[in-house]
Amino acid sequence: MGLRSTTRMLGSWTVLAVEGELSANTAWQLHGRLREALELSPLVALDITDATVQDATPLAVLAGVLHRGPTRPGVVVAIVPDPAARHYLNHAEHARNRATSRLVVCPSREEFAIWLGEPRPARREVRPRPDLLAGAGGHRPPRGGR
């Protein structure tokens, strides 16, 4: 199974969505695509929600591209649902100087949207409708399931 990716713009952000297997065999593809995305825009969201992380190699590549990457500064938000992969990336960034870090790790697309400042979807309060509660003849069903 190879690595597939799509790139789209979201405002001033380049969103690089990756699908497939992230492993030592595909790390070089991730490296190239991430560098290309950083050349398009200094703001990149790397979405690996639909990818399977097989080992830590591509995660090391991600951290390395940011610190030895293009000459112009950039920020990468990695959308990483896998808790172990998130832990690895956070630990790798913590080992480097956080003050110069250019990697932000989000657990989901929804968290990324919130990070961008988009409002959370409003929660609808669900209220029971009296007409649905009423049984035949306008009586409510007895409590306790009887």
The 8 nearest C-alpha neighbors of each residue, nearest first, counted from 0:
[[1, 20, 19, 2, 3, 25, 21, 18],
 [2, 0, 19, 20, 3, 25, 21, 18],
 [1, 3, 19, 18, 20, 25, 4, 0],
 [4, 2, 18, 17, 19, 1, 5, 16],
 [5, 3, 17, 16, 18, 15, 2, 6],
 [6, 4, 16, 15, 17, 7, 3, 14],
 [5, 7, 15, 14, 16, 13, 4, 8],
 [8, 6, 14, 13, 9, 5, 15, 12],
 [7, 9, 13, 12, 14, 10, 11, 6],
 [10, 8, 12, 11, 13, 7, 14, 44],
 [9, 11, 12, 8, 13, 7, 14, 42],
 [10, 12, 9, 13, 8, 42, 40, 41],
 [13, 11, 42, 9, 10, 43, 8, 14],
 [12, 14, 8, 43, 7, 40, 44, 42],
 [15, 13, 44, 7, 6, 43, 8, 45],
 [14, 16, 6, 45, 5, 46, 44, 13],
 [17, 15, 46, 5, 4, 45, 14, 47],
 [16, 18, 4, 47, 3, 46, 50, 15],
 [19, 17, 50, 49, 3, 2, 4, 47],
 [18, 20, 50, 2, 1, 51, 3, 0],
 [19, 21, 51, 50, 2, 22, 52, 1],
 [22, 20, 52, 53, 25, 51, 57, 26],
 [21, 23, 53, 24, 25, 54, 26, 57],
 [22, 24, 26, 56, 25, 57, 54, 21],
 [23, 25, 22, 26, 27, 21, 28, 1],
 [26, 24, 22, 28, 27, 23, 21, 2],
 [27, 25, 57, 29, 23, 28, 24, 22],
 [26, 28, 30, 29, 25, 31, 24, 23],
 [29, 27, 31, 25, 30, 26, 32, 2],
 [28, 30, 26, 32, 27, 31, 33, 25],
 [29, 31, 27, 33, 28, 32, 26, 34],
 [32, 30, 34, 28, 33, 29, 35, 27],
 [33, 31, 35, 29, 34, 30, 36, 28],
 [32, 34, 36, 30, 35, 31, 29, 37],
 [33, 35, 37, 31, 36, 32, 30, 38],
 [36, 34, 32, 38, 33, 37, 31, 39],
 [35, 37, 33, 39, 38, 34, 32, 40],
 [38, 36, 34, 40, 41, 39, 35, 33],
 [37, 39, 35, 36, 40, 34, 41, 69],
 [40, 38, 36, 37, 35, 41, 13, 42],
 [39, 41, 37, 42, 38, 13, 36, 43],
 [40, 42, 73, 37, 74, 43, 72, 38],
 [43, 41, 12, 74, 40, 73, 75, 13],
 [44, 42, 13, 75, 12, 14, 45, 74],
 [43, 45, 76, 14, 75, 77, 15, 46],
 [46, 44, 77, 15, 16, 78, 14, 76],
 [45, 47, 16, 78, 48, 15, 77, 17],
 [46, 48, 50, 17, 49, 79, 78, 16],
 [47, 49, 46, 50, 80, 79, 78, 107],
 [50, 48, 18, 47, 17, 51, 19, 46],
 [51, 49, 18, 19, 47, 48, 20, 17],
 [50, 52, 20, 21, 53, 19, 49, 18],
 [51, 53, 21, 54, 20, 50, 22, 84],
 [54, 52, 22, 21, 51, 20, 55, 23],
 [55, 53, 22, 56, 52, 23, 57, 21],
 [54, 56, 58, 57, 59, 53, 22, 52],
 [55, 57, 59, 23, 58, 54, 22, 60],
 [58, 56, 26, 60, 59, 55, 22, 21],
 [59, 57, 61, 55, 60, 56, 62, 88],
 [58, 60, 56, 62, 57, 61, 63, 55],
 [59, 61, 57, 63, 58, 62, 64, 30],
 [62, 60, 58, 59, 64, 63, 57, 65],
 [61, 63, 59, 60, 65, 64, 58, 66],
 [64, 62, 60, 66, 65, 61, 67, 59],
 [65, 63, 68, 67, 61, 66, 62, 60],
 [64, 66, 68, 63, 62, 67, 101, 61],
 [65, 67, 63, 64, 68, 62, 101, 100],
 [68, 66, 64, 65, 63, 69, 70, 62],
 [69, 67, 64, 65, 66, 70, 34, 63],
 [70, 68, 71, 67, 72, 34, 37, 38],
 [69, 71, 72, 68, 67, 73, 38, 66],
 [72, 70, 69, 73, 41, 68, 38, 37],
 [73, 71, 70, 41, 74, 69, 101, 68],
 [72, 74, 41, 42, 71, 101, 75, 37],
 [73, 75, 101, 42, 102, 41, 43, 76],
 [76, 74, 43, 102, 44, 77, 42, 101],
 [75, 77, 103, 44, 104, 102, 45, 43],
 [76, 78, 45, 104, 79, 44, 105, 46],
 [77, 79, 46, 105, 107, 106, 45, 47],
 [78, 80, 106, 81, 47, 77, 48, 85],
 [79, 81, 106, 107, 48, 82, 78, 85],
 [80, 82, 84, 83, 79, 85, 106, 52],
 [83, 81, 85, 84, 86, 80, 79, 106],
 [84, 82, 86, 85, 81, 87, 88, 80],
 [83, 85, 87, 81, 86, 82, 88, 79],
 [86, 84, 82, 88, 87, 83, 79, 89],
 [85, 87, 83, 89, 84, 88, 90, 82],
 [86, 88, 84, 90, 85, 89, 91, 83],
 [89, 87, 91, 85, 90, 86, 92, 84],
 [88, 90, 92, 86, 91, 87, 93, 85],
 [89, 91, 93, 87, 88, 92, 86, 94],
 [92, 90, 88, 94, 93, 89, 87, 95],
 [93, 91, 95, 89, 94, 90, 88, 97],
 [92, 94, 90, 95, 91, 97, 89, 96],
 [93, 95, 91, 92, 90, 96, 97, 89],
 [96, 94, 92, 93, 97, 91, 100, 99],
 [95, 97, 98, 99, 100, 94, 93, 92],
 [98, 96, 100, 99, 93, 95, 92, 94],
 [99, 97, 96, 100, 95, 101, 93, 92],
 [100, 98, 97, 96, 101, 95, 66, 102],
 [101, 99, 97, 98, 102, 96, 92, 95],
 [100, 102, 74, 75, 99, 73, 65, 103],
 [103, 101, 75, 100, 76, 74, 104, 77],
 [102, 104, 76, 77, 75, 105, 101, 74],
 [103, 105, 77, 76, 78, 102, 85, 106],
 [106, 104, 78, 107, 111, 77, 110, 79],
 [105, 107, 80, 79, 78, 110, 104, 108],
 [108, 106, 110, 109, 78, 105, 80, 111],
 [107, 109, 111, 110, 112, 78, 106, 105],
 [108, 110, 112, 107, 111, 113, 119, 106],
 [109, 111, 113, 107, 112, 108, 114, 105],
 [112, 110, 114, 108, 109, 113, 105, 115],
 [111, 113, 115, 109, 110, 114, 117, 108],
 [112, 114, 116, 110, 117, 115, 111, 109],
 [115, 113, 111, 116, 112, 110, 117, 105],
 [116, 114, 112, 113, 117, 111, 110, 118],
 [117, 115, 113, 114, 118, 112, 111, 119],
 [116, 118, 113, 112, 115, 119, 114, 111],
 [119, 117, 116, 120, 113, 112, 121, 115],
 [118, 120, 121, 117, 113, 112, 109, 122],
 [121, 119, 118, 122, 117, 123, 109, 113],
 [122, 120, 119, 123, 118, 124, 117, 125],
 [123, 121, 120, 124, 119, 125, 118, 126],
 [124, 122, 125, 121, 120, 126, 119, 127],
 [123, 125, 126, 122, 121, 127, 128, 120],
 [126, 124, 123, 127, 128, 122, 121, 129],
 [125, 127, 124, 128, 129, 123, 131, 132],
 [128, 126, 129, 125, 132, 131, 130, 124],
 [127, 129, 131, 130, 126, 132, 133, 125],
 [130, 128, 132, 131, 133, 127, 139, 126],
 [129, 131, 133, 128, 132, 137, 134, 127],
 [132, 130, 129, 128, 133, 127, 134, 139],
 [133, 131, 129, 130, 139, 134, 128, 140],
 [132, 134, 139, 137, 138, 130, 131, 129],
 [135, 133, 138, 139, 137, 140, 136, 132],
 [134, 136, 137, 138, 133, 139, 140, 132],
 [135, 137, 138, 134, 133, 139, 140, 130],
 [136, 138, 133, 135, 134, 139, 130, 132],
 [139, 137, 134, 133, 136, 135, 140, 132],
 [138, 140, 133, 134, 132, 141, 137, 135],
 [139, 141, 134, 138, 142, 133, 132, 144],
 [140, 142, 145, 139, 144, 143, 138, 134],
 [143, 141, 144, 140, 145, 139, 132, 138],
 [142, 144, 145, 141, 140, 139, 132, 134],
 [145, 143, 142, 141, 140, 139, 132, 134],
 [144, 143, 141, 142, 140, 139, 134, 138]]
